[in-house]
Amino acid sequence: MLLLDAGVWVAAKDADDRYFEAARALVVDTRRPVAALDLTLYEAANVVGARWGMPDAARELCSSIIVRCGRHLLAVDATMIDSAIEISAEHGLTAYDAAYVAAAHRHGWTLVSVDVADLVSKDLAVAPDAADYP
C-alpha cells in the first residue's frame, strides 16, 4: 500500500510540477490501492482552494481523494499523534509530515511524498517517480 501525502495529490493536478506524471499515475490508476490521512483533505484544500484560488478544483480534488482511498482514508488518532510528536522531534519535521510517517510506520506502508528536503532525503518517504508501482 502506498500512503500518498497531500503534495502528491496536488502535484497530480499541476502540470508544471516536476512530479506531475508520476503523481498522476499513482492517483489515477485504480488498480493500485492507495491511502491518505484525513489531514490530507485540509492540506490539499488549502493549496488548491486557498493558495491557488480555485475552490471548485479543491472540492473536486478532495472528493477524488475520498473516493480513491475509500476505507484507506485514515483518521489521525491519539496513538498516531503521540508517534507523530516523537517522530517530529527526532527528525525535525512538522507534526503534519510526522503524522504521515507515523501512519506509514504503523501500517507498514510506503509513504510517497514530493517533499524531498524533509521526507525523501531523510529516507522517510519515496518520491512519486520512485514509488513501487507495477
N, CA, C and O atoms as CSV, one atom per row, in Angstrom:
chain,resi,resn,atom,element,x,y,z
A,1,MET,N,N,0.847,-1.184,0.000
A,1,MET,CA,C,0.000,0.000,0.000
A,1,MET,C,C,0.886,1.239,0.000
A,1,MET,O,O,1.890,1.308,0.709
A,2,LEU,N,N,0.495,2.203,-0.803
A,2,LEU,CA,C,1.195,3.478,-0.846
A,2,LEU,C,C,0.361,4.520,-0.112
A,2,LEU,O,O,-0.823,4.695,-0.402
A,3,LEU,N,N,0.980,5.206,0.832
A,3,LEU,CA,C,0.349,6.319,1.533
A,3,LEU,C,C,0.793,7.595,0.830
A,3,LEU,O,O,1.963,7.972,0.899
A,4,LEU,N,N,-0.137,8.256,0.157
A,4,LEU,CA,C,0.185,9.463,-0.599
A,4,LEU,C,C,-0.060,10.683,0.276
A,4,LEU,O,O,-1.153,10.859,0.814
A,5,ASP,N,N,0.955,11.521,0.416
A,5,ASP,CA,C,0.737,12.748,1.182
A,5,ASP,C,C,0.069,13.783,0.284
A,5,ASP,O,O,-0.074,13.571,-0.920
A,6,ALA,N,N,-0.336,14.890,0.869
A,6,ALA,CA,C,-1.077,15.909,0.134
A,6,ALA,C,C,-0.310,16.430,-1.071
A,6,ALA,O,O,-0.903,16.744,-2.103
A,7,GLY,N,N,1.010,16.522,-0.940
A,7,GLY,CA,C,1.816,17.027,-2.044
A,7,GLY,C,C,1.692,16.199,-3.301
A,7,GLY,O,O,1.751,16.737,-4.406
A,8,VAL,N,N,1.522,14.891,-3.149
A,8,VAL,CA,C,1.376,14.014,-4.304
A,8,VAL,C,C,0.048,14.297,-5.006
A,8,VAL,O,O,-0.005,14.398,-6.232
A,9,TRP,N,N,-1.021,14.424,-4.222
A,9,TRP,CA,C,-2.342,14.719,-4.799
A,9,TRP,C,C,-2.321,16.057,-5.526
A,9,TRP,O,O,-2.881,16.184,-6.615
A,10,VAL,N,N,-1.680,17.050,-4.930
A,10,VAL,CA,C,-1.606,18.375,-5.546
A,10,VAL,C,C,-0.738,18.320,-6.802
A,10,VAL,O,O,-1.092,18.910,-7.823
A,11,ALA,N,N,0.389,17.620,-6.737
A,11,ALA,CA,C,1.271,17.502,-7.903
A,11,ALA,C,C,0.543,16.863,-9.082
A,11,ALA,O,O,0.808,17.201,-10.236
A,12,ALA,N,N,-0.366,15.948,-8.794
A,12,ALA,CA,C,-1.127,15.280,-9.848
A,12,ALA,C,C,-2.079,16.233,-10.563
A,12,ALA,O,O,-2.599,15.899,-11.628
A,13,LYS,N,N,-2.313,17.411,-9.995
A,13,LYS,CA,C,-3.186,18.428,-10.596
A,13,LYS,C,C,-2.402,19.572,-11.235
A,13,LYS,O,O,-2.990,20.445,-11.874
A,14,ASP,N,N,-1.085,19.572,-11.068
A,14,ASP,CA,C,-0.252,20.696,-11.502
A,14,ASP,C,C,0.706,20.244,-12.602
A,14,ASP,O,O,1.755,19.663,-12.323
A,15,ALA,N,N,0.337,20.512,-13.841
A,15,ALA,CA,C,1.149,20.075,-14.983
A,15,ALA,C,C,2.559,20.649,-14.963
A,15,ALA,O,O,3.442,20.129,-15.647
A,16,ASP,N,N,2.787,21.699,-14.200
A,16,ASP,CA,C,4.118,22.295,-14.112
A,16,ASP,C,C,4.981,21.663,-13.009
A,16,ASP,O,O,6.173,21.956,-12.913
A,17,ASP,N,N,4.391,20.808,-12.187
A,17,ASP,CA,C,5.136,20.177,-11.102
A,17,ASP,C,C,6.087,19.130,-11.663
A,17,ASP,O,O,5.732,18.393,-12.583
A,18,ARG,N,N,7.282,19.063,-11.117
A,18,ARG,CA,C,8.274,18.105,-11.631
A,18,ARG,C,C,7.820,16.660,-11.491
A,18,ARG,O,O,8.281,15.796,-12.238
A,19,TYR,N,N,6.923,16.379,-10.545
A,19,TYR,CA,C,6.421,15.019,-10.324
A,19,TYR,C,C,5.037,14.789,-10.919
A,19,TYR,O,O,4.396,13.783,-10.614
A,20,PHE,N,N,4.571,15.700,-11.757
A,20,PHE,CA,C,3.213,15.614,-12.295
A,20,PHE,C,C,2.895,14.245,-12.877
A,20,PHE,O,O,1.916,13.622,-12.465
A,21,GLU,N,N,3.685,13.764,-13.812
A,21,GLU,CA,C,3.388,12.494,-14.500
A,21,GLU,C,C,3.353,11.317,-13.526
A,21,GLU,O,O,2.415,10.520,-13.547
A,22,ALA,N,N,4.360,11.208,-12.685
A,22,ALA,CA,C,4.418,10.091,-11.740
A,22,ALA,C,C,3.301,10.181,-10.712
A,22,ALA,O,O,2.685,9.171,-10.372
A,23,ALA,N,N,3.037,11.387,-10.216
A,23,ALA,CA,C,1.964,11.572,-9.238
A,23,ALA,C,C,0.620,11.241,-9.860
A,23,ALA,O,O,-0.206,10.564,-9.247
A,24,ARG,N,N,0.404,11.709,-11.058
A,24,ARG,CA,C,-0.865,11.444,-11.742
A,24,ARG,C,C,-1.066,9.940,-11.944
A,24,ARG,O,O,-2.175,9.435,-11.768
A,25,ALA,N,N,-0.012,9.234,-12.307
A,25,ALA,CA,C,-0.121,7.786,-12.485
A,25,ALA,C,C,-0.552,7.109,-11.182
A,25,ALA,O,O,-1.385,6.203,-11.197
A,26,LEU,N,N,0.010,7.543,-10.070
A,26,LEU,CA,C,-0.344,6.950,-8.777
A,26,LEU,C,C,-1.787,7.252,-8.388
A,26,LEU,O,O,-2.486,6.397,-7.843
A,27,VAL,N,N,-2.218,8.459,-8.669
A,27,VAL,CA,C,-3.549,8.909,-8.274
A,27,VAL,C,C,-4.643,8.316,-9.160
A,27,VAL,O,O,-5.718,7.969,-8.671
A,28,VAL,N,N,-4.378,8.201,-10.439
A,28,VAL,CA,C,-5.412,7.812,-11.401
A,28,VAL,C,C,-5.587,6.305,-11.534
A,28,VAL,O,O,-6.712,5.836,-11.701
A,29,ASP,N,N,-4.523,5.550,-11.466
A,29,ASP,CA,C,-4.599,4.109,-11.715
A,29,ASP,C,C,-5.222,3.386,-10.526
A,29,ASP,O,O,-4.559,3.161,-9.514
A,30,THR,N,N,-6.481,3.029,-10.648
A,30,THR,CA,C,-7.211,2.406,-9.542
A,30,THR,C,C,-6.835,0.939,-9.326
A,30,THR,O,O,-7.333,0.311,-8.392
A,31,ARG,N,N,-5.976,0.389,-10.163
A,31,ARG,CA,C,-5.521,-0.990,-9.915
A,31,ARG,C,C,-4.595,-1.063,-8.712
A,31,ARG,O,O,-4.425,-2.129,-8.119
A,32,ARG,N,N,-3.999,0.058,-8.353
A,32,ARG,CA,C,-3.078,0.101,-7.219
A,32,ARG,C,C,-3.757,0.810,-6.053
A,32,ARG,O,O,-4.093,1.989,-6.162
A,33,PRO,N,N,-3.966,0.104,-4.929
A,33,PRO,CA,C,-4.610,0.768,-3.797
A,33,PRO,C,C,-3.690,1.812,-3.156
A,33,PRO,O,O,-2.486,1.601,-3.011
A,34,VAL,N,N,-4.283,2.924,-2.783
A,34,VAL,CA,C,-3.552,3.989,-2.114
A,34,VAL,C,C,-4.322,4.420,-0.874
A,34,VAL,O,O,-5.520,4.168,-0.743
A,35,ALA,N,N,-3.609,5.070,0.024
A,35,ALA,CA,C,-4.199,5.555,1.267
A,35,ALA,C,C,-3.852,7.025,1.440
A,35,ALA,O,O,-2.943,7.552,0.798
A,36,ALA,N,N,-4.598,7.670,2.321
A,36,ALA,CA,C,-4.335,9.064,2.689
A,36,ALA,C,C,-4.792,9.261,4.125
A,36,ALA,O,O,-5.533,8.445,4.673
A,37,LEU,N,N,-4.346,10.339,4.719
A,37,LEU,CA,C,-4.810,10.719,6.054
A,37,LEU,C,C,-5.924,11.739,5.915
A,37,LEU,O,O,-6.026,12.419,4.894
A,38,ASP,N,N,-6.753,11.847,6.932
A,38,ASP,CA,C,-7.815,12.846,6.888
A,38,ASP,C,C,-7.246,14.252,6.743
A,38,ASP,O,O,-7.872,15.112,6.123
A,39,LEU,N,N,-6.082,14.490,7.300
A,39,LEU,CA,C,-5.483,15.820,7.189
A,39,LEU,C,C,-5.065,16.147,5.758
A,39,LEU,O,O,-4.852,17.313,5.427
A,40,THR,N,N,-4.947,15.128,4.912
A,40,THR,CA,C,-4.640,15.329,3.504
A,40,THR,C,C,-5.701,16.213,2.841
A,40,THR,O,O,-5.386,17.045,1.990
A,41,LEU,N,N,-6.950,16.021,3.240
A,41,LEU,CA,C,-8.041,16.810,2.671
A,41,LEU,C,C,-7.860,18.288,2.963
A,41,LEU,O,O,-8.045,19.128,2.082
A,42,TYR,N,N,-7.497,18.608,4.206
A,42,TYR,CA,C,-7.284,20.011,4.583
A,42,TYR,C,C,-6.072,20.604,3.880
A,42,TYR,O,O,-6.106,21.743,3.414
A,43,GLU,N,N,-4.998,19.818,3.808
A,43,GLU,CA,C,-3.786,20.322,3.155
A,43,GLU,C,C,-4.017,20.565,1.667
A,43,GLU,O,O,-3.601,21.592,1.131
A,44,ALA,N,N,-4.679,19.620,1.001
A,44,ALA,CA,C,-4.950,19.772,-0.430
A,44,ALA,C,C,-5.909,20.935,-0.674
A,44,ALA,O,O,-5.718,21.714,-1.607
A,45,ALA,N,N,-6.936,21.051,0.161
A,45,ALA,CA,C,-7.894,22.151,0.029
A,45,ALA,C,C,-7.206,23.495,0.254
A,45,ALA,O,O,-7.540,24.484,-0.399
A,46,ASN,N,N,-6.253,23.529,1.171
A,46,ASN,CA,C,-5.537,24.764,1.447
A,46,ASN,C,C,-4.732,25.222,0.228
A,46,ASN,O,O,-4.760,26.399,-0.134
A,47,VAL,N,N,-4.020,24.296,-0.396
A,47,VAL,CA,C,-3.200,24.658,-1.551
A,47,VAL,C,C,-4.071,25.035,-2.748
A,47,VAL,O,O,-3.923,26.114,-3.320
A,48,VAL,N,N,-4.968,24.146,-3.113
A,48,VAL,CA,C,-5.744,24.363,-4.331
A,48,VAL,C,C,-6.829,25.427,-4.135
A,48,VAL,O,O,-7.018,26.286,-4.996
A,49,GLY,N,N,-7.529,25.373,-3.023
A,49,GLY,CA,C,-8.616,26.315,-2.789
A,49,GLY,C,C,-8.157,27.678,-2.350
A,49,GLY,O,O,-8.535,28.691,-2.938
A,50,ALA,N,N,-7.332,27.707,-1.304
A,50,ALA,CA,C,-6.912,28.991,-0.739
A,50,ALA,C,C,-5.741,29.607,-1.506
A,50,ALA,O,O,-5.820,30.758,-1.935
A,51,ARG,N,N,-4.661,28.851,-1.679
A,51,ARG,CA,C,-3.460,29.412,-2.304
A,51,ARG,C,C,-3.640,29.647,-3.802
A,51,ARG,O,O,-3.281,30.707,-4.316
A,52,TRP,N,N,-4.200,28.652,-4.502
A,52,TRP,CA,C,-4.396,28.801,-5.945
A,52,TRP,C,C,-5.672,29.575,-6.272
A,52,TRP,O,O,-5.855,30.009,-7.409
A,53,GLY,N,N,-6.553,29.751,-5.292
A,53,GLY,CA,C,-7.807,30.462,-5.522
A,53,GLY,C,C,-8.774,29.707,-6.406
A,53,GLY,O,O,-9.506,30.308,-7.193
A,54,MET,N,N,-8.779,28.371,-6.276
A,54,MET,CA,C,-9.634,27.527,-7.117
A,54,MET,C,C,-10.504,26.620,-6.241
A,54,MET,O,O,-10.263,25.415,-6.174
A,55,PRO,N,N,-11.515,27.187,-5.567
A,55,PRO,CA,C,-12.319,26.391,-4.644
A,55,PRO,C,C,-13.042,25.211,-5.293
A,55,PRO,O,O,-13.162,24.154,-4.673
A,56,ASP,N,N,-13.524,25.370,-6.526
A,56,ASP,CA,C,-14.196,24.245,-7.184
A,56,ASP,C,C,-13.218,23.100,-7.452
A,56,ASP,O,O,-13.559,21.931,-7.275
A,57,ALA,N,N,-12.013,23.441,-7.876
A,57,ALA,CA,C,-10.985,22.416,-8.105
A,57,ALA,C,C,-10.593,21.758,-6.780
A,57,ALA,O,O,-10.306,20.561,-6.744
A,58,ALA,N,N,-10.580,22.531,-5.701
A,58,ALA,CA,C,-10.257,21.968,-4.385
A,58,ALA,C,C,-11.334,20.979,-3.958
A,58,ALA,O,O,-11.019,19.908,-3.438
A,59,ARG,N,N,-12.595,21.326,-4.171
A,59,ARG,CA,C,-13.690,20.400,-3.836
A,59,ARG,C,C,-13.579,19.111,-4.640
A,59,ARG,O,O,-13.758,18.014,-4.111
A,60,GLU,N,N,-13.281,19.262,-5.923
A,60,GLU,CA,C,-13.138,18.100,-6.802
A,60,GLU,C,C,-11.970,17.209,-6.356
A,60,GLU,O,O,-12.082,15.984,-6.330
A,61,LEU,N,N,-10.863,17.843,-6.009
A,61,LEU,CA,C,-9.705,17.074,-5.556
A,61,LEU,C,C,-10.019,16.336,-4.258
A,61,LEU,O,O,-9.702,15.154,-4.125
A,62,CYS,N,N,-10.635,17.017,-3.312
A,62,CYS,CA,C,-10.978,16.365,-2.037
A,62,CYS,C,C,-11.943,15.208,-2.255
A,62,CYS,O,O,-11.804,14.154,-1.634
A,63,SER,N,N,-12.911,15.399,-3.125
A,63,SER,CA,C,-13.835,14.320,-3.451
A,63,SER,C,C,-13.089,13.139,-4.067
A,63,SER,O,O,-13.374,11.984,-3.750
A,64,SER,N,N,-12.147,13.429,-4.935
A,64,SER,CA,C,-11.340,12.372,-5.562
A,64,SER,C,C,-10.526,11.596,-4.529
A,64,SER,O,O,-10.417,10.373,-4.609
A,65,ILE,N,N,-9.965,12.301,-3.572
A,65,ILE,CA,C,-9.190,11.645,-2.514
A,65,ILE,C,C,-10.084,10.706,-1.720
A,65,ILE,O,O,-9.709,9.565,-1.449
A,66,ILE,N,N,-11.259,11.182,-1.348
A,66,ILE,CA,C,-12.197,10.374,-0.560
A,66,ILE,C,C,-12.605,9.125,-1.322
A,66,ILE,O,O,-12.580,8.024,-0.772
A,67,VAL,N,N,-12.978,9.287,-2.576
A,67,VAL,CA,C,-13.418,8.148,-3.387
A,67,VAL,C,C,-12.251,7.198,-3.658
A,67,VAL,O,O,-12.390,5.983,-3.513
A,68,ARG,N,N,-11.114,7.748,-4.048
A,68,ARG,CA,C,-9.954,6.915,-4.431
A,68,ARG,C,C,-9.429,6.088,-3.262
A,68,ARG,O,O,-9.047,4.931,-3.437
A,69,CYS,N,N,-9.411,6.680,-2.072
A,69,CYS,CA,C,-8.856,5.972,-0.919
A,69,CYS,C,C,-9.877,5.076,-0.229
A,69,CYS,O,O,-9.506,4.074,0.382
A,70,GLY,N,N,-11.149,5.423,-0.318
A,70,GLY,CA,C,-12.185,4.598,0.306
A,70,GLY,C,C,-11.914,4.358,1.776
A,70,GLY,O,O,-11.731,5.299,2.548
A,71,ARG,N,N,-11.890,3.091,2.157
A,71,ARG,CA,C,-11.677,2.750,3.572
A,71,ARG,C,C,-10.243,2.980,4.029
A,71,ARG,O,O,-9.928,2.805,5.207
A,72,HIS,N,N,-9.380,3.369,3.108
A,72,HIS,CA,C,-7.991,3.662,3.457
A,72,HIS,C,C,-7.740,5.160,3.641
A,72,HIS,O,O,-6.608,5.629,3.523
A,73,LEU,N,N,-8.808,5.901,3.931
A,73,LEU,CA,C,-8.681,7.297,4.333
A,73,LEU,C,C,-8.701,7.279,5.859
A,73,LEU,O,O,-9.750,7.107,6.478
A,74,LEU,N,N,-7.529,7.459,6.447
A,74,LEU,CA,C,-7.364,7.250,7.882
A,74,LEU,C,C,-7.535,8.519,8.702
A,74,LEU,O,O,-7.068,9.597,8.331
A,75,ALA,N,N,-8.218,8.356,9.827
A,75,ALA,CA,C,-8.318,9.445,10.799
A,75,ALA,C,C,-7.112,9.369,11.731
A,75,ALA,O,O,-6.690,8.290,12.145
A,76,VAL,N,N,-6.585,10.516,12.040
A,76,VAL,CA,C,-5.476,10.576,12.992
A,76,VAL,C,C,-6.057,10.357,14.391
A,76,VAL,O,O,-7.036,11.000,14.771
A,77,ASP,N,N,-5.448,9.447,15.151
A,77,ASP,CA,C,-5.931,9.162,16.497
A,77,ASP,C,C,-4.859,9.510,17.535
A,77,ASP,O,O,-3.769,9.965,17.187
A,78,ALA,N,N,-5.179,9.291,18.795
A,78,ALA,CA,C,-4.268,9.675,19.886
A,78,ALA,C,C,-2.922,8.965,19.791
A,78,ALA,O,O,-1.884,9.581,20.032
A,79,THR,N,N,-2.922,7.706,19.451
A,79,THR,CA,C,-1.670,6.959,19.338
A,79,THR,C,C,-0.812,7.503,18.196
A,79,THR,O,O,0.406,7.629,18.320
A,80,MET,N,N,-1.472,7.822,17.088
A,80,MET,CA,C,-0.724,8.349,15.950
A,80,MET,C,C,-0.154,9.733,16.271
A,80,MET,O,O,0.968,10.051,15.876
A,81,ILE,N,N,-0.919,10.542,16.977
A,81,ILE,CA,C,-0.423,11.868,17.368
A,81,ILE,C,C,0.810,11.715,18.256
A,81,ILE,O,O,1.800,12.426,18.084
A,82,ASP,N,N,0.744,10.786,19.202
A,82,ASP,CA,C,1.888,10.561,20.087
A,82,ASP,C,C,3.119,10.151,19.275
A,82,ASP,O,O,4.218,10.659,19.499
A,83,SER,N,N,2.924,9.234,18.337
A,83,SER,CA,C,4.034,8.813,17.472
A,83,SER,C,C,4.538,9.982,16.628
A,83,SER,O,O,5.744,10.154,16.449
A,84,ALA,N,N,3.609,10.780,16.114
A,84,ALA,CA,C,3.995,11.928,15.289
A,84,ALA,C,C,4.831,12.922,16.083
A,84,ALA,O,O,5.790,13.488,15.558
A,85,ILE,N,N,4.476,13.136,17.336
A,85,ILE,CA,C,5.249,14.056,18.185
A,85,ILE,C,C,6.678,13.549,18.352
A,85,ILE,O,O,7.631,14.321,18.251
A,86,GLU,N,N,6.820,12.268,18.603
A,86,GLU,CA,C,8.162,11.675,18.755
A,86,GLU,C,C,8.954,11.782,17.449
A,86,GLU,O,O,10.121,12.172,17.449
A,87,ILE,N,N,8.310,11.436,16.352
A,87,ILE,CA,C,8.982,11.466,15.049
A,87,ILE,C,C,9.359,12.891,14.680
A,87,ILE,O,O,10.441,13.133,14.144
A,88,SER,N,N,8.468,13.836,14.966
A,88,SER,CA,C,8.757,15.222,14.624
A,88,SER,C,C,9.948,15.748,15.403
A,88,SER,O,O,10.778,16.475,14.857
A,89,ALA,N,N,10.036,15.388,16.671
A,89,ALA,CA,C,11.178,15.822,17.484
A,89,ALA,C,C,12.471,15.159,17.008
A,89,ALA,O,O,13.518,15.803,16.936
A,90,GLU,N,N,12.389,13.889,16.689
A,90,GLU,CA,C,13.573,13.138,16.267
A,90,GLU,C,C,14.130,13.608,14.926
A,90,GLU,O,O,15.346,13.663,14.740
A,91,HIS,N,N,13.236,13.948,13.990
A,91,HIS,CA,C,13.684,14.268,12.630
A,91,HIS,C,C,13.533,15.738,12.253
A,91,HIS,O,O,13.835,16.115,11.121
A,92,GLY,N,N,13.073,16.570,13.175
A,92,GLY,CA,C,12.902,17.987,12.879
A,92,GLY,C,C,11.824,18.254,11.842
A,92,GLY,O,O,12.001,19.095,10.961
A,93,LEU,N,N,10.703,17.540,11.942
A,93,LEU,CA,C,9.608,17.663,10.988
A,93,LEU,C,C,8.443,18.429,11.589
A,93,LEU,O,O,8.356,18.590,12.806
A,94,THR,N,N,7.549,18.901,10.732
A,94,THR,CA,C,6.287,19.435,11.228
A,94,THR,C,C,5.455,18.255,11.737
A,94,THR,O,O,5.701,17.105,11.374
A,95,ALA,N,N,4.489,18.553,12.564
A,95,ALA,CA,C,3.587,17.498,13.046
A,95,ALA,C,C,2.814,16.880,11.877
A,95,ALA,O,O,2.489,15.693,11.903
A,96,TYR,N,N,2.522,17.689,10.851
A,96,TYR,CA,C,1.808,17.176,9.684
A,96,TYR,C,C,2.634,16.112,8.966
A,96,TYR,O,O,2.146,15.013,8.703
A,97,ASP,N,N,3.880,16.442,8.651
A,97,ASP,CA,C,4.749,15.471,7.984
A,97,ASP,C,C,4.964,14.246,8.849
A,97,ASP,O,O,4.947,13.118,8.356
A,98,ALA,N,N,5.165,14.464,10.135
A,98,ALA,CA,C,5.405,13.346,11.049
A,98,ALA,C,C,4.182,12.439,11.165
A,98,ALA,O,O,4.332,11.239,11.393
A,99,ALA,N,N,2.986,12.980,11.013
A,99,ALA,CA,C,1.772,12.153,11.056
A,99,ALA,C,C,1.761,11.172,9.890
A,99,ALA,O,O,1.371,10.016,10.057
A,100,TYR,N,N,2.183,11.617,8.720
A,100,TYR,CA,C,2.271,10.710,7.575
A,100,TYR,C,C,3.294,9.604,7.849
A,100,TYR,O,O,3.039,8.434,7.566
A,101,VAL,N,N,4.434,9.977,8.392
A,101,VAL,CA,C,5.471,8.987,8.702
A,101,VAL,C,C,4.953,7.996,9.740
A,101,VAL,O,O,5.159,6.790,9.607
A,102,ALA,N,N,4.282,8.502,10.771
A,102,ALA,CA,C,3.729,7.630,11.820
A,102,ALA,C,C,2.712,6.655,11.242
A,102,ALA,O,O,2.723,5.474,11.587
A,103,ALA,N,N,1.848,7.130,10.379
A,103,ALA,CA,C,0.839,6.258,9.765
A,103,ALA,C,C,1.491,5.193,8.889
A,103,ALA,O,O,1.100,4.027,8.926
A,104,ALA,N,N,2.482,5.595,8.105
A,104,ALA,CA,C,3.180,4.632,7.247
A,104,ALA,C,C,3.863,3.558,8.093
A,104,ALA,O,O,3.794,2.371,7.773
A,105,HIS,N,N,4.521,3.978,9.168
A,105,HIS,CA,C,5.176,3.012,10.052
A,105,HIS,C,C,4.167,2.070,10.687
A,105,HIS,O,O,4.379,0.858,10.725
A,106,ARG,N,N,3.079,2.623,11.181
A,106,ARG,CA,C,2.065,1.817,11.872
A,106,ARG,C,C,1.524,0.706,10.986
A,106,ARG,O,O,1.341,-0.424,11.437
A,107,HIS,N,N,1.270,1.031,9.725
A,107,HIS,CA,C,0.614,0.079,8.831
A,107,HIS,C,C,1.577,-0.672,7.912
A,107,HIS,O,O,1.158,-1.540,7.146
A,108,GLY,N,N,2.865,-0.337,7.987
A,108,GLY,CA,C,3.833,-0.995,7.107
A,108,GLY,C,C,3.684,-0.566,5.653
A,108,GLY,O,O,3.972,-1.340,4.740
A,109,TRP,N,N,3.237,0.661,5.442
A,109,TRP,CA,C,3.034,1.198,4.111
A,109,TRP,C,C,4.229,2.034,3.676
A,109,TRP,O,O,5.046,2.443,4.501
A,110,THR,N,N,4.322,2.279,2.392
A,110,THR,CA,C,5.341,3.160,1.844
A,110,THR,C,C,4.759,4.555,1.719
A,110,THR,O,O,3.732,4.752,1.069
A,111,LEU,N,N,5.414,5.521,2.341
A,111,LEU,CA,C,4.997,6.909,2.226
A,111,LEU,C,C,5.568,7.484,0.943
A,111,LEU,O,O,6.763,7.365,0.670
A,112,VAL,N,N,4.699,8.111,0.159
A,112,VAL,CA,C,5.107,8.752,-1.086
A,112,VAL,C,C,4.888,10.254,-0.912
A,112,VAL,O,O,3.805,10.695,-0.528
A,113,SER,N,N,5.934,11.031,-1.199
A,113,SER,CA,C,5.878,12.469,-0.977
A,113,SER,C,C,6.694,13.213,-2.021
A,113,SER,O,O,7.653,12.675,-2.575
A,114,VAL,N,N,6.307,14.445,-2.281
A,114,VAL,CA,C,7.110,15.323,-3.127
A,114,VAL,C,C,8.036,16.178,-2.273
A,114,VAL,O,O,8.793,16.990,-2.805
A,115,ASP,N,N,7.985,16.007,-0.965
A,115,ASP,CA,C,8.801,16.782,-0.024
A,115,ASP,C,C,10.197,16.156,0.074
A,115,ASP,O,O,10.491,15.376,0.980
A,116,VAL,N,N,11.029,16.519,-0.873
A,116,VAL,CA,C,12.373,15.950,-0.950
A,116,VAL,C,C,13.214,16.389,0.247
A,116,VAL,O,O,13.919,15.572,0.840
A,117,ALA,N,N,13.146,17.654,0.602
A,117,ALA,CA,C,14.008,18.186,1.667
A,117,ALA,C,C,13.724,17.553,3.024
A,117,ALA,O,O,14.657,17.185,3.737
A,118,ASP,N,N,12.469,17.423,3.386
A,118,ASP,CA,C,12.145,16.961,4.736
A,118,ASP,C,C,11.876,15.473,4.849
A,118,ASP,O,O,12.134,14.887,5.901
A,119,LEU,N,N,11.372,14.846,3.808
A,119,LEU,CA,C,10.979,13.438,3.931
A,119,LEU,C,C,11.810,12.498,3.062
A,119,LEU,O,O,12.363,11.522,3.568
A,120,VAL,N,N,11.904,12.771,1.788
A,120,VAL,CA,C,12.609,11.858,0.881
A,120,VAL,C,C,14.096,11.813,1.205
A,120,VAL,O,O,14.682,10.731,1.247
A,121,SER,N,N,14.716,12.963,1.433
A,121,SER,CA,C,16.163,12.998,1.701
A,121,SER,C,C,16.529,12.322,3.022
A,121,SER,O,O,17.679,11.931,3.224
A,122,LYS,N,N,15.565,12.188,3.908
A,122,LYS,CA,C,15.805,11.536,5.204
A,122,LYS,C,C,15.368,10.070,5.188
A,122,LYS,O,O,15.298,9.421,6.231
A,123,ASP,N,N,15.076,9.561,3.988
A,123,ASP,CA,C,14.621,8.171,3.812
A,123,ASP,C,C,13.361,7.855,4.610
A,123,ASP,O,O,13.169,6.726,5.060
A,124,LEU,N,N,12.512,8.851,4.782
A,124,LEU,CA,C,11.229,8.648,5.465
A,124,LEU,C,C,10.107,8.473,4.447
A,124,LEU,O,O,8.996,8.083,4.805
A,125,ALA,N,N,10.394,8.758,3.191
A,125,ALA,CA,C,9.432,8.640,2.108
A,125,ALA,C,C,10.185,8.436,0.801
A,125,ALA,O,O,11.402,8.609,0.732
A,126,VAL,N,N,9.442,8.066,-0.227
A,126,VAL,CA,C,10.000,7.987,-1.570
A,126,VAL,C,C,9.272,9.007,-2.441
A,126,VAL,O,O,8.112,9.335,-2.188
A,127,ALA,N,N,9.946,9.494,-3.446
A,127,ALA,CA,C,9.338,10.419,-4.396
A,127,ALA,C,C,8.374,9.633,-5.301
A,127,ALA,O,O,8.524,8.421,-5.458
A,128,PRO,N,N,7.397,10.315,-5.888
A,128,PRO,CA,C,6.440,9.604,-6.753
A,128,PRO,C,C,7.083,8.804,-7.873
A,128,PRO,O,O,6.591,7.732,-8.225
A,129,ASP,N,N,8.162,9.301,-8.433
A,129,ASP,CA,C,8.797,8.567,-9.538
A,129,ASP,C,C,9.643,7.385,-9.066
A,129,ASP,O,O,10.184,6.642,-9.885
A,130,ALA,N,N,9.759,7.212,-7.753
A,130,ALA,CA,C,10.499,6.079,-7.192
A,130,ALA,C,C,9.577,5.116,-6.458
A,130,ALA,O,O,10.035,4.129,-5.883
A,131,ALA,N,N,8.280,5.401,-6.478
A,131,ALA,CA,C,7.328,4.536,-5.770
A,131,ALA,C,C,7.248,3.182,-6.449
A,131,ALA,O,O,7.329,3.077,-7.673
A,132,ASP,N,N,7.091,2.162,-5.645
A,132,ASP,CA,C,6.944,0.801,-6.155
A,132,ASP,C,C,5.613,0.734,-6.888
A,132,ASP,O,O,4.552,0.643,-6.272
A,133,TYR,N,N,5.686,0.781,-8.194
A,133,TYR,CA,C,4.474,0.832,-8.998
A,133,TYR,C,C,4.568,-0.201,-10.091
A,133,TYR,O,O,5.549,-0.232,-10.834
A,134,PRO,N,N,3.547,-1.061,-10.204
A,134,PRO,CA,C,3.610,-2.121,-11.215
A,134,PRO,C,C,3.630,-1.596,-12.639
A,134,PRO,O,O,3.682,-2.381,-13.586
